[in-house]
């Protein structure tokens, strides 16, 4: 029953969201295109359910080929972030295209944020539990680490800190939903996320 309710909620919310938000999505696309050269949509391979790769969609918020200079964002004023991208990330508007991932069944509204293969390959056997539920647009770790970019900017080695400290802590925070992927927990996390968005304007990294 929980699986049915969550999938039904995902389908209903993603389809309705894409339809109702279409005028806003078009405006954002025009804004991105007029701000800097490059595609409107940023595509990146992420690791999804049961370790299967999929292509995640986001509105592009960085200059072209920014991922060649690092896979994590350091500080809210990372020089790779475009002017339009700064505001899109600040209010999480760059995540809207992931509604298409949800509609396709590759993601859920709620679930551990999908990582790139580079970091997943470093998971311990215990940490690989995170791959036993669909990745999501939001999770408890996203709420708890809304200041992640700023936290990383204070580290001497941001990549090492992300791997050794943040990844294990994110998985720990998400363990409850990983072990109990119920519709009630799904709704609770959505409400926490909405509270975080309207209660804080800081952004996150991935």
C-alpha positions as CSV (number, residue, x, y, z in Angstrom):
1,X,0.0,0.0,0.0
2,X,2.8,2.4,0.9
3,X,4.5,1.8,-2.5
4,X,1.2,2.4,-4.3
5,X,0.4,5.7,-2.4
6,X,4.0,7.0,-2.9
7,X,4.0,6.2,-6.6
8,X,0.5,7.7,-7.1
9,X,1.5,10.8,-5.2
10,X,4.7,11.1,-7.3
11,X,2.7,10.7,-10.6
12,X,0.0,13.1,-9.5
13,X,2.4,15.8,-8.2
14,X,4.9,15.6,-11.0
15,X,2.3,15.7,-13.8
16,X,0.3,18.5,-12.2
17,X,3.5,20.4,-11.4
18,X,4.8,20.2,-14.9
19,X,1.5,21.4,-16.3
20,X,0.8,24.2,-13.8
21,X,4.4,25.4,-13.7
22,X,4.9,25.3,-17.5
23,X,4.7,29.2,-17.9
24,X,7.3,29.6,-15.1
25,X,9.5,26.9,-16.7
26,X,9.5,28.6,-20.0
27,X,10.4,32.0,-18.4
28,X,13.3,30.3,-16.5
29,X,14.5,28.7,-19.8
30,X,14.5,32.1,-21.5
31,X,16.3,33.7,-18.6
32,X,19.0,31.0,-18.6
33,X,19.5,31.2,-22.3
34,X,19.8,35.0,-22.3
35,X,22.2,35.0,-19.3
36,X,25.0,32.8,-20.5
37,X,25.9,30.6,-23.5
38,X,25.0,27.0,-23.2
39,X,22.0,24.6,-22.9
40,X,19.0,25.4,-20.6
41,X,19.0,21.9,-19.1
42,X,22.0,20.4,-17.3
43,X,22.1,16.6,-17.6
44,X,24.3,14.4,-15.4
45,X,24.6,10.7,-14.8
46,X,23.6,9.8,-11.2
47,X,23.3,6.5,-9.5
48,X,19.7,5.5,-8.8
49,X,17.6,2.6,-7.5
50,X,19.7,-0.6,-7.0
51,X,22.8,1.0,-8.4
52,X,21.4,1.7,-11.9
53,X,22.6,4.9,-13.6
54,X,20.1,7.4,-14.9
55,X,20.3,10.9,-16.4
56,X,19.2,13.6,-13.9
57,X,17.8,16.8,-15.2
58,X,18.3,20.3,-13.7
59,X,18.1,23.8,-15.0
60,X,21.7,24.8,-15.8
61,X,23.1,27.1,-13.0
62,X,26.8,27.1,-13.9
63,X,29.0,28.0,-16.8
64,X,29.6,25.4,-19.4
65,X,31.9,22.5,-18.4
66,X,31.9,23.5,-14.8
67,X,31.8,19.9,-13.6
68,X,35.3,19.4,-15.0
69,X,36.6,21.7,-12.2
70,X,34.9,19.7,-9.5
71,X,31.6,17.8,-8.8
72,X,30.7,19.7,-5.6
73,X,29.8,23.3,-5.2
74,X,31.9,25.3,-2.7
75,X,30.2,28.3,-1.3
76,X,27.1,30.1,-2.5
77,X,29.3,32.4,-4.6
78,X,31.2,29.7,-6.4
79,X,32.6,31.6,-9.4
80,X,31.2,28.9,-11.7
81,X,27.6,29.8,-10.8
82,X,25.9,32.2,-13.2
83,X,23.9,35.2,-12.2
84,X,20.6,33.5,-13.1
85,X,22.0,30.3,-11.5
86,X,22.5,32.0,-8.1
87,X,18.9,32.9,-7.7
88,X,17.7,29.6,-9.2
89,X,19.7,27.7,-6.7
90,X,18.8,30.0,-3.8
91,X,15.1,29.2,-4.2
92,X,15.7,25.6,-5.5
93,X,14.0,26.5,-8.8
94,X,16.8,24.6,-10.6
95,X,15.3,21.3,-9.3
96,X,12.0,21.7,-11.3
97,X,13.1,19.6,-14.3
98,X,13.5,16.6,-11.9
99,X,9.7,16.4,-12.0
100,X,10.3,14.7,-15.3
101,X,12.6,12.2,-13.6
102,X,9.9,11.5,-11.1
103,X,7.2,11.1,-13.8
104,X,9.5,8.6,-15.6
105,X,9.8,6.6,-12.4
106,X,13.6,7.2,-12.1
107,X,13.1,9.3,-8.9
108,X,10.6,10.0,-6.3
109,X,9.7,13.4,-4.7
110,X,11.2,11.9,-1.5
111,X,14.3,9.8,-1.2
112,X,18.1,10.1,-0.7
113,X,19.6,12.6,-3.1
114,X,21.3,10.6,-6.0
115,X,25.1,10.8,-6.1
116,X,27.5,10.6,-9.0
117,X,29.3,7.3,-9.5
118,X,32.6,8.7,-8.2
119,X,31.2,8.9,-4.6
120,X,28.9,5.8,-4.8
121,X,31.9,3.6,-5.6
122,X,33.4,4.6,-2.2
123,X,30.3,3.4,-0.2
124,X,30.7,0.7,2.3
125,X,28.4,-2.3,2.1
126,X,26.3,-0.7,4.9
127,X,26.1,2.6,3.1
128,X,24.9,0.9,-0.1
129,X,21.5,0.5,1.7
130,X,20.8,4.0,0.4
131,X,20.4,2.4,-3.1
132,X,17.5,0.2,-2.0
133,X,15.0,3.0,-2.3
134,X,14.4,5.4,-5.2
135,X,16.5,8.6,-5.1
136,X,14.5,11.7,-4.5
137,X,14.3,15.4,-5.0
138,X,14.3,16.0,-1.3
139,X,15.3,14.1,1.9
140,X,16.1,14.8,5.5
141,X,19.7,15.4,4.7
142,X,18.8,18.2,2.2
143,X,16.8,19.9,5.0
144,X,19.6,19.4,7.6
145,X,22.4,20.5,5.3
146,X,20.8,23.5,3.6
147,X,24.0,25.4,4.3
148,X,26.2,22.6,2.8
149,X,27.9,24.9,0.2
150,X,29.0,27.3,2.9
151,X,30.2,24.5,5.2
152,X,32.3,23.1,2.3
153,X,33.8,26.5,1.6
154,X,35.4,26.5,5.1
155,X,37.2,23.2,4.6
156,X,40.8,22.9,3.5
157,X,39.9,19.9,1.4
158,X,36.2,20.2,0.5
159,X,36.1,16.9,-1.5
160,X,37.7,14.9,1.3
161,X,35.4,16.5,3.8
162,X,32.4,15.7,1.6
163,X,33.4,12.0,1.3
164,X,34.5,11.3,4.9
165,X,32.1,13.5,6.8
166,X,29.0,14.6,4.8
167,X,28.2,11.5,2.9
168,X,28.1,9.2,6.0
169,X,26.1,11.8,7.9
170,X,23.6,12.2,5.1
171,X,23.1,8.5,4.9
172,X,22.7,8.3,8.6
173,X,20.0,11.0,8.5
174,X,18.2,9.2,5.7
175,X,18.3,5.8,7.4
176,X,14.8,6.2,8.9
177,X,13.2,6.7,5.5
178,X,15.5,4.1,3.9
179,X,14.3,1.5,6.4
180,X,10.7,2.8,6.7
181,X,9.7,4.2,3.2
182,X,6.1,4.8,4.3
183,X,3.7,7.3,2.8
184,X,3.4,9.0,6.2
185,X,7.2,9.6,6.3
186,X,7.1,10.7,2.7
187,X,4.5,13.4,3.6
188,X,6.5,14.5,6.7
189,X,9.7,15.0,4.7
190,X,7.8,17.1,2.1
191,X,6.4,19.3,4.8
192,X,9.8,19.7,6.5
193,X,11.3,20.6,3.1
194,X,8.6,23.2,2.4
195,X,9.2,24.6,5.9
196,X,12.9,24.8,5.2
197,X,12.4,26.6,1.8
198,X,10.1,29.2,3.2
199,X,12.1,29.5,6.5
200,X,15.5,29.9,4.8
201,X,16.9,31.2,1.5
202,X,20.2,29.4,1.7
203,X,21.0,26.8,-1.0
204,X,22.5,23.4,-1.2
205,X,25.0,21.7,-3.4
206,X,23.6,18.7,-5.2
